[in-house]
């Protein structure tokens, strides 16, 4: 993990291409950050970062997974983030321990902002704060849709029914019979709240029954009644 070893100027190219700074000039980005409590962190693949309370985290470049951590230290996958689709990484608000851990899927750049970064009464800074907040509102809705989709999967009592509902959700997004998984097998099992062995057993049985086929990160729907 590398904590802001370079100057802000060297990160401007990354920052200005991020959707959280849409319609910002380079000068506006510098003004916004230099008047706020911020950190820029580089994560190599598989590096992890526990986010402290009172901070907001934004993915500027790369790809990361974040995990909720309970009191016993158990991690549960929340989501995999990309800077184009969902750059804002939610952070829990429980007190007494860090509630979110970020793990880099590849080299990534994270911007951490203090939550009091949006409390200035300076008119020129207020304009930039409002513009920044406007840019991230859409991502709250995207995250809410993801959480709802996951909750719907896990209303199912049986492992196969969870998998089928998840496949239907993927089909609705991708609209093709060959679906691309963005989650590893372990991450998918975590997403569906089941053991990886249970997931693989059900997938193998569904393949044996001619319902689906799968290869690496692809699921092929061979029985179209699955999505009817």
C-alpha positions as CSV (number, residue, x, y, z in Angstrom):
1,X,0.0,0.0,0.0
2,X,1.3,3.4,-1.0
3,X,0.0,6.5,0.8
4,X,0.3,9.6,-1.4
5,X,4.0,9.2,-2.3
6,X,3.4,11.5,-5.3
7,X,2.2,15.0,-5.6
8,X,-1.4,15.9,-6.3
9,X,-0.5,17.1,-9.7
10,X,0.6,13.6,-10.7
11,X,-2.8,12.2,-9.8
12,X,-4.8,14.9,-11.7
13,X,-5.0,12.8,-14.9
14,X,-6.7,10.0,-12.9
15,X,-9.0,12.3,-10.9
16,X,-10.2,14.4,-13.9
17,X,-11.2,11.2,-15.7
18,X,-13.3,9.9,-12.7
19,X,-17.1,10.4,-12.9
20,X,-17.1,11.8,-9.4
21,X,-15.3,14.8,-10.8
22,X,-17.4,15.1,-13.9
23,X,-17.5,18.7,-15.2
24,X,-14.6,19.7,-12.9
25,X,-11.6,21.4,-14.3
26,X,-8.1,20.4,-13.0
27,X,-8.0,23.7,-11.1
28,X,-11.4,23.0,-9.4
29,X,-10.2,19.5,-8.3
30,X,-7.1,20.9,-6.8
31,X,-9.1,23.7,-5.0
32,X,-11.7,21.2,-3.7
33,X,-9.1,18.7,-2.4
34,X,-6.6,21.3,-1.0
35,X,-9.4,22.8,1.2
36,X,-10.4,19.4,2.5
37,X,-9.0,16.6,4.6
38,X,-8.1,14.0,1.9
39,X,-5.7,11.1,1.3
40,X,-4.9,9.3,-2.0
41,X,-3.9,5.7,-1.6
42,X,-2.4,3.2,-4.1
43,X,-3.2,-0.5,-3.7
44,X,-1.4,-3.2,-5.5
45,X,-3.3,-6.4,-6.4
46,X,-4.6,-8.2,-3.2
47,X,-3.6,-5.3,-1.0
48,X,-6.2,-4.5,1.6
49,X,-7.3,-1.3,3.4
50,X,-9.5,-0.9,6.4
51,X,-11.4,2.4,6.2
52,X,-11.7,4.3,9.4
53,X,-14.9,5.8,10.5
54,X,-15.6,9.4,9.4
55,X,-14.2,8.8,5.9
56,X,-15.7,8.4,2.5
57,X,-13.9,6.3,0.0
58,X,-14.0,6.7,-3.8
59,X,-12.4,4.4,-6.4
60,X,-10.5,6.5,-8.9
61,X,-8.8,3.8,-10.9
62,X,-8.6,0.0,-10.9
63,X,-11.1,-2.5,-9.3
64,X,-11.7,-3.4,-5.7
65,X,-14.0,-5.6,-3.6
66,X,-15.2,-4.4,-0.3
67,X,-16.2,-6.6,2.7
68,X,-18.2,-5.9,5.8
69,X,-16.5,-7.0,9.0
70,X,-18.4,-8.2,12.0
71,X,-17.3,-8.1,15.6
72,X,-15.7,-11.5,15.2
73,X,-13.6,-10.4,12.3
74,X,-15.6,-12.4,9.7
75,X,-15.7,-10.8,6.2
76,X,-18.7,-10.8,4.0
77,X,-18.5,-9.6,0.4
78,X,-20.6,-6.4,-0.2
79,X,-19.7,-5.6,-3.8
80,X,-17.0,-5.3,-6.5
81,X,-16.5,-1.8,-7.6
82,X,-15.3,-0.2,-10.9
83,X,-14.5,3.5,-11.3
84,X,-16.9,3.9,-14.3
85,X,-20.0,2.3,-12.8
86,X,-19.8,2.5,-9.0
87,X,-16.9,4.6,-7.7
88,X,-18.3,5.4,-4.3
89,X,-17.5,2.7,-1.7
90,X,-20.0,2.6,1.2
91,X,-18.5,2.7,4.7
92,X,-20.4,1.5,7.8
93,X,-21.2,3.8,10.7
94,X,-20.9,1.4,13.6
95,X,-18.7,2.6,16.4
96,X,-15.8,0.8,18.0
97,X,-14.3,-1.0,15.1
98,X,-13.6,-0.7,11.4
99,X,-16.6,-1.9,9.5
100,X,-15.3,-2.1,5.9
101,X,-12.3,-3.6,4.3
102,X,-11.2,-3.0,0.7
103,X,-9.3,-5.6,-1.3
104,X,-7.7,-4.6,-4.6
105,X,-8.6,-6.8,-7.6
106,X,-5.8,-5.1,-9.5
107,X,-3.7,-2.0,-9.1
108,X,-6.1,0.7,-7.8
109,X,-6.1,4.3,-6.6
110,X,-8.5,5.2,-3.8
111,X,-9.4,8.8,-2.7
112,X,-10.4,9.1,1.0
113,X,-12.3,12.2,2.0
114,X,-13.3,13.3,5.5
115,X,-17.0,13.4,5.9
116,X,-16.7,17.0,7.1
117,X,-15.5,17.9,3.6
118,X,-19.0,19.0,2.8
119,X,-19.6,21.5,5.6
120,X,-17.8,24.6,4.3
121,X,-19.8,27.8,4.1
122,X,-17.3,29.4,1.8
123,X,-19.4,30.3,-1.3
124,X,-16.7,29.2,-3.8
125,X,-16.1,25.9,-2.0
126,X,-19.9,25.4,-1.5
127,X,-20.3,25.5,-5.3
128,X,-17.7,22.7,-5.7
129,X,-19.1,20.7,-2.9
130,X,-22.6,20.8,-4.5
131,X,-21.2,19.8,-7.8
132,X,-19.3,16.9,-6.3
133,X,-22.4,15.7,-4.4
134,X,-24.5,15.9,-7.5
135,X,-22.1,13.6,-9.3
136,X,-22.3,10.8,-6.7
137,X,-26.1,10.8,-6.2
138,X,-26.7,8.4,-9.1
139,X,-24.3,5.9,-7.5
140,X,-26.4,5.7,-4.4
141,X,-29.3,4.5,-6.6
142,X,-27.1,1.9,-8.3
143,X,-25.9,0.6,-4.9
144,X,-29.5,0.5,-3.7
145,X,-30.5,-1.6,-6.7
146,X,-27.6,-4.0,-6.1
147,X,-28.5,-4.5,-2.4
148,X,-32.1,-5.1,-3.4
149,X,-31.1,-7.7,-6.0
150,X,-28.9,-9.5,-3.5
151,X,-31.6,-9.4,-0.8
152,X,-34.1,-11.0,-3.3
153,X,-31.7,-13.8,-4.1
154,X,-31.3,-14.6,-0.4
155,X,-35.1,-14.7,0.3
156,X,-34.9,-18.1,-1.4
157,X,-34.7,-21.0,1.1
158,X,-32.7,-23.4,-1.2
159,X,-29.3,-23.1,-2.8
160,X,-30.6,-23.9,-6.3
161,X,-33.3,-21.3,-6.1
162,X,-30.8,-18.7,-5.1
163,X,-28.6,-19.6,-8.0
164,X,-31.5,-19.5,-10.5
165,X,-32.7,-16.1,-9.2
166,X,-29.1,-14.8,-9.6
167,X,-28.8,-16.2,-13.1
168,X,-32.2,-14.5,-14.0
169,X,-30.8,-11.2,-12.6
170,X,-27.7,-11.5,-14.8
171,X,-29.8,-12.3,-17.8
172,X,-31.9,-9.2,-17.3
173,X,-28.8,-7.1,-17.3
174,X,-26.9,-8.8,-20.1
175,X,-29.8,-10.1,-22.2
176,X,-27.9,-13.1,-23.7
177,X,-27.7,-16.8,-23.2
178,X,-23.9,-16.7,-22.4
179,X,-23.6,-14.8,-19.2
180,X,-20.3,-13.2,-17.9
181,X,-19.7,-13.5,-14.2
182,X,-18.0,-10.6,-12.5
183,X,-17.6,-12.6,-9.3
184,X,-15.2,-15.5,-8.6
185,X,-16.8,-18.7,-7.3
186,X,-15.9,-17.8,-3.7
187,X,-17.3,-14.3,-4.1
188,X,-20.5,-15.7,-5.7
189,X,-20.9,-18.1,-2.9
190,X,-20.4,-15.3,-0.4
191,X,-22.9,-13.1,-2.3
192,X,-25.5,-15.9,-2.1
193,X,-24.7,-16.7,1.5
194,X,-23.7,-20.3,0.9
195,X,-20.5,-22.4,1.1
196,X,-18.4,-22.6,-2.0
197,X,-18.8,-26.4,-1.9
198,X,-22.6,-26.0,-1.9
199,X,-22.5,-23.6,-4.9
200,X,-20.2,-25.9,-6.9
201,X,-22.3,-29.0,-6.1
202,X,-25.5,-27.3,-7.3
203,X,-23.8,-25.9,-10.5
204,X,-22.5,-29.4,-11.3
205,X,-25.9,-30.9,-10.8
206,X,-27.6,-28.2,-12.9
207,X,-25.0,-28.9,-15.7
208,X,-25.7,-32.7,-15.4
209,X,-29.4,-32.0,-15.8
210,X,-28.8,-29.9,-18.9
211,X,-30.0,-26.7,-17.3
212,X,-26.8,-24.7,-17.6
213,X,-23.2,-25.2,-18.7
214,X,-20.3,-23.2,-17.3
215,X,-16.6,-22.5,-18.1
216,X,-14.4,-20.2,-16.0
217,X,-16.3,-16.9,-15.8
218,X,-19.1,-17.9,-18.2
219,X,-22.5,-19.5,-17.5
220,X,-24.3,-20.8,-20.6
221,X,-28.1,-21.1,-20.3
222,X,-28.9,-24.4,-22.1
223,X,-32.5,-24.7,-20.9
224,X,-34.4,-21.5,-21.8
225,X,-37.2,-22.3,-19.5
226,X,-34.8,-21.2,-16.7
227,X,-35.3,-17.5,-17.8
228,X,-39.0,-17.7,-18.8
